[in-house]
Structures are given as C-alpha cells and as structure tokens.
C-alpha cells in the first residue's frame, strides 16, 4: 500500500503480524501493531530527521543527497 504524504512516498505493509511503514525517499521505517500506529511512529521519525538535520546544519545536504532538494535551500 502506497500513501502520498507531503510529496514524499509512504509505503505500508504487514509483516509477521505487525504493520511496517516506510518512507523510501528518506530511508526511514517504523512499525506498529496497527496501520495507524505504524504511520504515527513513521511521522515521528520523519519529524526527528528534519529537526535533527536542521539543528546540525546539514538538512540541505541530506536532502540533496537523497535527490529531494527543491528551491530555496542550498547546501552549506
């Protein structure tokens, strides 16, 4: 199952009785007992990725590495 989310691909499937949600664009994954829980955990992982990368001053660089850099941001 693929779900659009803010322009980033989100995929979800069941594996060994758990739901697994991934964001291939960012290389992130999470899991939960329900689809909703897995998506909530993935959302938290995505937020942490963006916040931490921004705090470290490497957000533009990380997005560029992943081919996701769009207007306005330039690697430092």
TAGIVEN-V88948 format. One record per backbone hydrogen bond with DSSP energy under -1.0 kcal/mol. CO is the residue of the C=O (numbers start at 0). NH is the residue of the N-H. E is the energy in kcal/mol with one decimal. If there is no record, write none. Layout:
CO;NH;E / CO;NH;E
This chain:
0;11;-2.8 / 2;9;-1.3 / 4;7;-2.6 / 7;4;-1.2 / 9;2;-3.7 / 10;21;-3.2 / 12;19;-3.2 / 14;17;-1.9 / 17;14;-3.3 / 18;31;-2.2 / 19;12;-2.2 / 20;29;-2.4 / 21;10;-2.6 / 22;25;-1.1 / 22;26;-1.4 / 22;27;-1.8 / 27;22;-2.8 / 29;20;-2.5 / 31;18;-3.0 / 33;37;-2.4 / 34;38;-2.5 / 35;39;-2.5 / 36;40;-2.5 / 37;41;-2.2 / 38;42;-2.5 / 39;43;-2.1 / 40;44;-2.2 / 41;45;-2.6 / 42;46;-2.5 / 43;47;-2.5 / 44;48;-2.2 / 45;49;-2.5 / 46;50;-3.0 / 47;51;-2.7 / 48;52;-2.3 / 49;53;-2.2 / 50;54;-2.8 / 51;55;-2.2 / 52;57;-2.7 / 53;56;-1.2 / 57;61;-2.8 / 58;62;-2.7 / 59;63;-2.4 / 60;64;-2.3 / 61;65;-1.4 / 62;67;-3.4 / 63;66;-1.5 / 69;72;-1.0
